[in-house]
Amino acid sequence: MEYALEHHYVHTNGVRLHVVQCGPPDGPLVVLLHGFPEFWYSWRAQLPVLAAAGYRVWVPDQRGYTSSDKPAGIQAYTLPILGADILGLLDAAGRPQAHLIGHDWGGIVTWYLAAQYPERVATATILNVPHPALRLRDLWHMPDQLLRSWYIAFFQLPGWPERLFRRRDWQFGTTMLRRTSRPGLFDAAELARYKAAWAAPGAITAMLNWYRALRLPTGIRWPRIKQPVQIIWGRHDAFLNAKLAQFSLKHCQQGQLHYLPTATHWVQLEEAEAVNALLLDFLAAAQQAVNPTF
């Protein structure tokens, strides 16, 4: 059965988020969380497949992106606040729990919620982003990561990253997407969608504020995650060393790791069929454990 994409605006944690919804209303809830510099559209290959498998799928444009609210100030983008947005979506859906699937920054929010609110997260799937407990001392075994992460320091500068992104019709962002992905993945039509999202009033500063908020103290402690966790990692990630996936697995009591050997950072688009198969198997196993009739 095919389900239409429903575009809604949902109030949560003091902001209004654009949320694409799909699938049977009574299906188990799956929430897909995008990363930088993406938006809901980056999950276009997963939405219909999960819906067809019987899941109710919510895909928000997270705060700061496209038509979702963009609060002013770096303090509005700390991890506890970003996590509270998603908990509010679960409340709005009337669900005590959801399966969370996050890529890049969406994966960081997923890590946070799985660790801090285990009662709300049935399972967590992480795509190409390490556990946030990573510290500088952990990088001695992968010194190239400091070079790969140069952009995080650059994004801390006030104003300059915004100027760079806007120059020459968003050339910096489009070039970054093309150079770090398989040839042809981001064609002109796809890039036009991304440029329109970045051009939303206030969006580029709000998106960068996710990185700028990293320097603010939060006092977060990281208990070991007890619920099932699946890590999917494209080995040819230009931004993140593949060893980070193994580091992250150590923080999981029930973790499993799947490397996709030819994929880059944009793994859910490049290897959609493989990623979808892993998602369906993982979610089905979790649903069977709690509901043998699913």
Summary of the structure (lengths in Angstrom):
residues: 294
radius of gyration: 17.9
end to end distance: 16.8
largest distance: 55.2
contacts: 964
relative contact order: 0.15
helix: 46%
strand: 19%
